[in-house]
Amino acid sequence: MSSQKGNVARSRPQKHQNTFTFKNDKFDKSVQTKKINAKLHDGVCQRCKEVLEWRVKYSKYKPLSKPKKCVKCLQKTVKDSYHIICRPCACELEVCAKCGKKEDIVIPFNKEPGNSANTENQGSNCRRSCRGEEDSDEDLDADADSDGEDGDS
């Protein structure tokens, strides 16, 4: 491209075509790279999710070393890189945690797979509540069956 002001049209195609795609873990097999590749980007809008995925794909993503300050509650609670709002504030206000705009959230915070690991650790409390729900479901099924029998008669 020339340096003329306003000349943004390219007159020829790309000179060198890439023969293979870039792999961010081809030479770097560290634990940190594996964590970054496995990270789920939740609580952000579609555009911010694509930006974060691009950063991960091309090894531009840098994790935070210490928590950042949230712009809403002014506490040091932002633990995700490139985010400006902490998880509780973003959930409460229903905004994107990265750009802060009220966009459609692609993967909400409350539907993260980490919750299932936390419930396994709680153990007996979860089992008791689950059993209680199963008992109540059986009672509802019994009521539904009896209603169905009454309707047939």
C-alpha positions as CSV (number, residue, x, y, z in Angstrom):
1,M,0.0,0.0,0.0
2,S,1.2,3.4,-0.7
3,S,1.4,6.1,1.9
4,Q,-0.9,8.5,0.1
5,K,-3.6,10.0,2.2
6,G,-6.9,8.2,1.7
7,N,-5.5,5.5,-0.5
8,V,-6.8,2.4,1.3
9,A,-7.6,0.1,-1.7
10,R,-5.0,-2.6,-2.4
11,S,-4.2,-3.1,-6.1
12,R,-2.7,-6.6,-5.8
13,P,-3.4,-9.8,-3.9
14,Q,-1.4,-11.0,-0.9
15,K,2.2,-11.8,-1.9
16,H,2.8,-14.8,0.4
17,Q,0.1,-17.2,1.3
18,N,0.3,-19.2,4.5
19,T,0.6,-22.9,3.9
20,F,-0.5,-24.0,7.5
21,T,-2.4,-22.4,10.3
22,F,-0.7,-21.0,13.4
23,K,-0.8,-23.3,16.4
24,N,-0.4,-21.6,19.8
25,D,0.7,-24.8,21.5
26,K,3.0,-26.2,18.9
27,F,6.2,-25.3,20.7
28,D,4.8,-24.0,24.1
29,K,3.4,-27.0,26.0
30,S,3.4,-25.3,29.4
31,V,0.7,-25.6,32.0
32,Q,-0.2,-22.0,31.6
33,T,-0.9,-22.4,27.9
34,K,-3.0,-25.4,28.6
35,K,-5.1,-23.4,31.1
36,I,-5.5,-20.5,28.7
37,N,-6.6,-22.9,25.9
38,A,-9.1,-24.6,28.2
39,K,-10.6,-21.3,29.6
40,L,-14.3,-20.7,29.1
41,H,-15.1,-17.1,28.3
42,D,-18.4,-16.6,30.0
43,G,-20.4,-13.5,31.0
44,V,-19.4,-11.6,27.8
45,C,-21.2,-10.5,24.6
46,Q,-20.6,-12.2,21.3
47,R,-18.1,-9.6,20.0
48,C,-16.0,-9.7,23.2
49,K,-16.0,-13.5,23.2
50,E,-14.7,-13.5,19.6
51,V,-11.9,-11.0,20.6
52,L,-10.9,-13.1,23.6
53,E,-10.9,-16.3,21.5
54,W,-8.7,-14.5,18.9
55,R,-6.3,-13.6,21.6
56,V,-6.1,-17.2,22.8
57,K,-5.7,-18.6,19.3
58,Y,-2.8,-16.3,18.4
59,S,-1.0,-16.4,21.8
60,K,-1.9,-12.8,22.7
61,Y,-3.9,-13.6,25.8
62,K,-2.1,-12.6,29.0
63,P,-3.7,-13.9,32.3
64,L,-3.9,-11.5,35.3
65,S,-1.3,-11.9,38.0
66,K,-3.5,-10.2,40.7
67,P,-7.1,-9.0,40.7
68,K,-8.1,-5.7,39.1
69,K,-10.5,-3.1,40.4
70,C,-14.2,-3.4,39.3
71,V,-15.5,-0.1,37.7
72,K,-18.9,-0.6,39.4
73,C,-18.2,-1.6,43.0
74,L,-14.6,-0.3,43.1
75,Q,-13.4,-3.5,44.8
76,K,-10.4,-5.6,43.6
77,T,-12.6,-8.5,42.5
78,V,-12.0,-8.7,38.7
79,K,-10.1,-12.0,38.3
80,D,-10.5,-12.4,34.5
81,S,-8.1,-10.8,32.0
82,Y,-9.4,-7.9,29.9
83,H,-12.6,-7.7,32.0
84,I,-13.6,-4.4,33.7
85,I,-16.6,-5.6,35.8
86,C,-16.5,-8.4,38.4
87,R,-18.8,-11.4,38.1
88,P,-21.4,-10.4,40.8
89,C,-21.8,-6.9,39.3
90,A,-22.1,-8.2,35.8
91,C,-24.7,-10.7,36.8
92,E,-26.7,-8.2,38.8
93,L,-26.6,-5.5,36.1
94,E,-26.9,-8.1,33.2
95,V,-24.0,-6.4,31.2
96,C,-21.0,-7.7,29.4
97,A,-18.1,-8.1,31.9
98,K,-15.5,-6.9,29.3
99,C,-17.1,-4.0,27.5
100,G,-19.7,-3.0,30.0
101,K,-22.5,-2.7,27.4
102,K,-26.0,-4.2,27.9
103,E,-25.6,-6.7,25.1
104,D,-26.9,-10.3,24.8
105,I,-24.6,-12.5,27.0
106,V,-23.5,-15.6,25.1
107,I,-22.6,-17.8,28.1
108,P,-24.0,-16.5,31.4
109,F,-22.0,-16.8,34.6
110,N,-24.5,-19.0,36.4
111,K,-24.3,-21.8,33.7
112,E,-20.6,-22.5,34.2
113,P,-19.3,-26.1,34.6
114,G,-17.4,-25.2,37.8
115,N,-20.7,-25.3,39.8
116,S,-20.9,-29.1,39.4
117,A,-17.4,-29.5,40.9
118,N,-18.4,-27.3,43.9
119,T,-21.6,-29.4,44.5
120,E,-19.6,-32.6,44.5
121,N,-17.4,-31.2,47.3
122,Q,-20.4,-30.3,49.4
123,G,-21.4,-33.9,49.3
124,S,-24.0,-34.7,51.9
125,N,-25.9,-31.4,51.7
126,C,-26.4,-31.9,48.0
127,R,-27.5,-35.5,48.4
128,R,-30.0,-34.6,51.0
129,S,-31.5,-31.8,48.9
130,C,-31.5,-34.0,45.8
131,R,-33.2,-36.8,47.7
132,G,-35.8,-34.4,48.9
133,E,-36.5,-33.2,45.4
134,E,-36.7,-36.8,44.2
135,D,-39.3,-37.6,46.9
136,S,-41.3,-34.6,46.0
137,D,-41.2,-35.5,42.3
138,E,-42.4,-39.0,43.1
139,D,-45.3,-37.4,45.1
140,L,-46.2,-35.2,42.1
141,D,-46.0,-38.3,39.8
142,A,-48.3,-40.2,42.1
143,D,-50.7,-37.2,42.1
144,A,-50.6,-37.0,38.3
145,D,-51.3,-40.7,38.0
146,S,-54.3,-40.5,40.4
147,D,-55.6,-37.5,38.4
148,G,-55.2,-39.5,35.2
149,E,-57.2,-42.4,36.7
150,D,-60.0,-40.1,37.8
151,G,-60.2,-38.7,34.3
152,D,-60.6,-42.2,32.8
153,S,-63.5,-43.2,35.1
